[in-house]
Amino acid sequence: VGIFGVGVFIWVASDLPDPEELWRKTDRPSITFVDIQGQVIDRRGAPDSPPVDLKSLPVYVPQAVMAIEDRKFYQHWGFDLEGVARALYVNFQEGRVVQGASTLTQQLAKNLFLSGERTLLRKGQELVLTLLLEKLLSKQRILEIYLNSVEWGEGVYGAEAASQHYYRKSASKLSAYEAARLAVMLPRPKYFETRPNSGYLSSRASTIAARMGGVELP
């Protein structure tokens, strides 16, 4: 069993990227649109441009994202086993996949390093990368990088770009409701980008805005 386990690990880890390179990933171009007065109209492009410092954001911005994506982010070590069990139960009851259980760290590993393939090798790499990220980086740094890289629409990457794109202001100026509305978009950003007047989006955002104060931050 020990030799088999070592063999599996070597197979999974043989083609892994270096996690310490993640904040220097610039493989997507960045474009800034300005008007004739030089004022920024929109930004599109690289997932790490423009970056935001977690400390510069209102507390409800990360709270809103965690409320939607990973409420126990600061309590787990990369995997939410309770969330996995709950998702399995719900999906079994529905007879189809209606709920996921990926943590923010898992999503970061997938979004920055891995393809969208649903193979055993890719899932194994996701597991190893998740553990490496949790080992190498602080929770605050993982959350910060996630907020700077997650997709919020077609070519819209990161909280600052999303705030500029949807509200024409800095992410540091977002209201609690606006932060909640952006967070609600995350599971299906491209879908909601084309449906800005979605009743579900508004209703769900109001619910999250009321609940996100219960999300624990250090």
C-alpha positions as CSV (number, residue, x, y, z in Angstrom):
1,V,0.0,0.0,0.0
2,G,2.8,2.4,0.9
3,I,4.6,1.9,-2.4
4,F,1.3,2.2,-4.3
5,G,0.6,5.5,-2.5
6,V,4.0,6.9,-3.3
7,G,3.5,5.9,-6.9
8,V,0.2,7.6,-7.1
9,F,1.6,10.8,-5.5
10,I,4.5,10.8,-8.0
11,W,2.1,10.4,-10.9
12,V,-0.2,13.2,-9.7
13,A,2.7,15.6,-8.8
14,S,4.8,14.9,-11.9
15,D,3.3,17.8,-13.9
16,L,2.4,20.3,-11.2
17,P,3.1,24.0,-11.5
18,D,5.0,25.9,-8.9
19,P,2.5,27.5,-6.4
20,E,5.0,30.3,-5.5
21,E,4.6,31.6,-9.1
22,L,0.9,32.2,-8.7
23,W,0.9,36.0,-8.0
24,R,3.2,36.5,-11.1
25,K,0.8,34.9,-13.5
26,T,0.2,37.3,-16.3
27,D,-0.8,35.1,-19.2
28,R,-3.9,37.1,-20.1
29,P,-3.5,40.7,-21.5
30,S,-5.0,43.6,-19.6
31,I,-6.8,46.5,-21.3
32,T,-8.0,49.7,-19.7
33,F,-10.6,51.9,-21.5
34,V,-10.6,55.6,-20.8
35,D,-12.7,58.6,-22.1
36,I,-11.3,61.7,-23.7
37,Q,-10.7,63.2,-20.2
38,G,-8.6,60.2,-19.3
39,Q,-11.1,58.8,-16.8
40,V,-11.3,55.0,-16.5
41,I,-14.4,53.7,-18.2
42,D,-13.8,50.0,-17.9
43,R,-11.0,47.4,-17.4
44,R,-10.8,44.0,-19.0
45,G,-8.1,41.4,-18.9
46,A,-5.5,39.8,-16.6
47,P,-6.8,38.1,-13.5
48,D,-4.3,40.0,-11.3
49,S,-4.9,43.4,-12.8
50,P,-5.8,45.7,-11.1
51,P,-5.0,44.1,-7.7
52,V,-6.6,45.1,-4.5
53,D,-5.2,44.8,-1.0
54,L,-7.6,42.9,1.3
55,K,-7.1,45.5,4.0
56,S,-8.3,48.3,1.7
57,L,-11.7,46.5,1.2
58,P,-14.7,47.0,3.4
59,V,-15.1,43.9,5.6
60,Y,-18.4,43.0,3.9
61,V,-16.7,42.4,0.5
62,P,-14.8,39.2,1.7
63,Q,-17.7,38.3,3.9
64,A,-20.1,38.4,1.0
65,V,-17.9,36.2,-1.1
66,M,-17.3,33.7,1.7
67,A,-21.1,33.7,2.4
68,I,-21.7,32.4,-1.1
69,E,-18.6,30.3,-1.8
70,D,-17.0,29.1,1.4
71,R,-18.5,30.1,4.8
72,K,-16.0,28.1,6.8
73,F,-12.9,29.3,4.9
74,Y,-11.0,30.3,8.1
75,Q,-12.0,27.1,9.9
76,H,-10.9,24.4,7.4
77,W,-7.5,23.3,6.0
78,G,-8.4,23.5,2.4
79,F,-11.3,21.0,2.2
80,D,-14.8,21.3,3.8
81,L,-15.6,17.7,4.6
82,E,-19.0,18.6,6.1
83,G,-19.8,20.6,2.9
84,V,-18.8,17.6,0.8
85,A,-21.1,15.3,2.7
86,R,-24.0,17.8,2.5
87,A,-23.5,18.3,-1.3
88,L,-23.4,14.5,-1.8
89,Y,-26.7,14.1,0.1
90,V,-28.4,16.9,-1.8
91,N,-27.2,15.7,-5.1
92,F,-28.3,12.1,-4.3
93,Q,-31.7,13.4,-3.3
94,E,-32.1,15.4,-6.5
95,G,-30.6,12.7,-8.7
96,R,-28.3,15.2,-10.3
97,V,-25.5,17.6,-9.4
98,V,-27.2,20.7,-8.0
99,Q,-24.7,21.6,-5.3
100,G,-20.9,21.7,-5.2
101,A,-18.5,21.8,-2.2
102,S,-15.3,23.3,-3.5
103,T,-13.6,25.6,-1.1
104,L,-12.0,29.0,-2.1
105,T,-8.6,27.3,-1.9
106,Q,-9.7,24.5,-4.3
107,Q,-11.2,27.1,-6.7
108,L,-8.0,29.1,-6.6
109,A,-6.0,26.0,-7.4
110,K,-8.3,25.1,-10.3
111,N,-8.7,28.6,-11.7
112,L,-5.0,29.5,-11.8
113,F,-3.2,26.2,-12.5
114,L,-5.5,23.6,-13.9
115,S,-7.6,22.9,-17.0
116,G,-11.3,22.3,-16.9
117,E,-10.9,18.6,-17.5
118,R,-12.8,16.2,-15.2
119,T,-10.2,13.5,-14.9
120,L,-8.8,11.5,-12.0
121,L,-5.4,13.1,-12.6
122,R,-6.7,16.6,-12.6
123,K,-8.7,16.0,-9.4
124,G,-5.5,14.5,-7.8
125,Q,-3.5,17.6,-8.8
126,E,-6.2,19.8,-7.4
127,L,-5.9,18.0,-4.1
128,V,-2.1,18.4,-4.0
129,L,-2.2,22.0,-5.1
130,T,-4.9,22.9,-2.5
131,L,-2.7,21.4,0.3
132,L,0.4,23.2,-1.0
133,L,-1.5,26.6,-1.1
134,E,-2.7,26.1,2.4
135,K,0.8,25.2,3.5
136,L,2.7,28.0,1.7
137,L,0.3,30.9,2.1
138,S,-1.7,32.5,4.9
139,K,-5.5,32.4,4.7
140,Q,-5.6,36.1,4.2
141,R,-3.2,35.8,1.2
142,I,-5.3,33.0,-0.4
143,L,-8.4,35.1,0.0
144,E,-6.7,38.2,-1.4
145,I,-5.4,36.3,-4.5
146,Y,-8.8,34.7,-5.0
147,L,-10.5,38.1,-4.9
148,N,-8.0,39.4,-7.4
149,S,-8.3,36.5,-9.8
150,V,-11.9,35.2,-9.8
151,E,-14.0,35.8,-12.9
152,W,-17.0,38.1,-12.7
153,G,-18.0,38.2,-16.3
154,E,-16.6,37.9,-19.8
155,G,-13.0,39.1,-19.5
156,V,-13.7,40.7,-16.0
157,Y,-11.3,39.3,-13.4
158,G,-11.0,40.4,-9.8
159,A,-13.0,42.5,-7.4
160,E,-11.6,45.8,-8.5
161,A,-12.3,45.1,-12.2
162,A,-15.8,43.8,-11.3
163,S,-16.6,46.9,-9.2
164,Q,-15.4,49.2,-12.0
165,H,-17.3,47.2,-14.6
166,Y,-20.7,47.0,-12.9
167,Y,-20.7,50.0,-10.6
168,R,-18.1,52.4,-12.1
169,K,-16.3,52.8,-8.8
170,S,-13.5,51.3,-6.7
171,A,-14.1,48.1,-4.8
172,S,-13.2,50.0,-1.7
173,K,-16.3,52.1,-2.2
174,L,-18.8,49.2,-2.6
175,S,-21.9,49.1,-0.4
176,A,-22.8,46.0,1.5
177,Y,-25.7,45.3,-1.0
178,E,-23.4,45.8,-4.0
179,A,-20.8,43.4,-2.5
180,A,-23.5,40.8,-1.9
181,R,-24.8,41.2,-5.5
182,L,-21.4,40.7,-7.0
183,A,-20.9,37.7,-4.7
184,V,-24.2,36.1,-5.9
185,M,-22.9,36.3,-9.5
186,L,-19.9,34.1,-8.8
187,P,-21.4,30.7,-9.4
188,R,-22.6,31.9,-12.9
189,P,-20.9,35.2,-13.7
190,K,-21.3,35.2,-17.5
191,Y,-25.0,34.2,-17.2
192,F,-25.8,37.0,-14.7
193,E,-23.7,39.6,-16.7
194,T,-26.2,39.3,-19.5
195,R,-29.1,39.5,-17.0
196,P,-28.5,42.6,-14.9
197,N,-32.2,42.9,-14.0
198,S,-32.5,39.3,-12.8
199,G,-35.1,39.1,-10.0
200,Y,-33.3,36.1,-8.5
201,L,-30.0,38.1,-8.4
202,S,-31.7,41.0,-6.5
203,S,-33.6,38.8,-4.1
204,R,-30.6,36.6,-3.4
205,A,-28.3,39.6,-2.9
206,S,-30.7,41.0,-0.3
207,T,-30.7,37.7,1.6
208,I,-26.9,37.5,1.5
209,A,-26.5,41.1,2.6
210,A,-28.7,40.4,5.6
211,R,-26.8,37.2,6.5
212,M,-23.1,37.9,5.7
213,G,-22.5,39.6,9.0
214,G,-22.5,36.2,10.6
215,V,-19.5,35.1,8.5
216,E,-16.5,34.9,10.8
217,L,-13.3,36.8,9.9
218,P,-10.2,36.8,12.0
